[in-house]
């Protein structure tokens, strides 16, 4: 499914469009745990795996958690569906999604999706569109989600370099903002970076 004209090659080709063209793919809850450790323990108890490099991102003070429980709608969209015909820098992908009315995810979306998703992803490898977090070694990273060896999911690390080129079949998860209601405002409070 092509969501925007295929002739778009880079951000800025067309003015921003509303996000209503994107269907809600999944709805998850944020703010279910008060600490990152509690979130890690819940994921482990459910059989999911958070690899060491992803754990390192969650241990950083720049890994925020929502202050209260709220529902968040997610969109799953490929680089090609955003209108790019070839491999594209991650920064361009994020900017194009922003023009179409989508938001970057709060980092909490990565582990919460792994915890709350109830079925296998099949061949999907999902990249969480988020502002990178600098790990303990200073290298920026973000989260990705894939199937584990059994009936579980793995939360893994990927480079947060905005210049990294992503093929057209890479599939990202973005937030589809709710235009009405308190959850939209609560989400905004934990995403000071998401429009850049």
Buried (B, 14 or more C-beta within 10 A) or exposed (E): EEBBEEEBEEBEEBEEEEBEEBEEBBEBBBBBBEEBEEBBEBBEEEEBBBEEBBBBBBBBEEBBBBEEEBBBBBBBBBBBBBBBEEEBBBEBBBBBBBBBBBBBBBBBBBBBBBBBBEEEBEEEBBBBBBBBBBBEEEBBBBBBBBBBEEEBBBBBBBEBBBEBBBEBEBBBBBBBBBEEEEBBEBBEEBBEBBEE
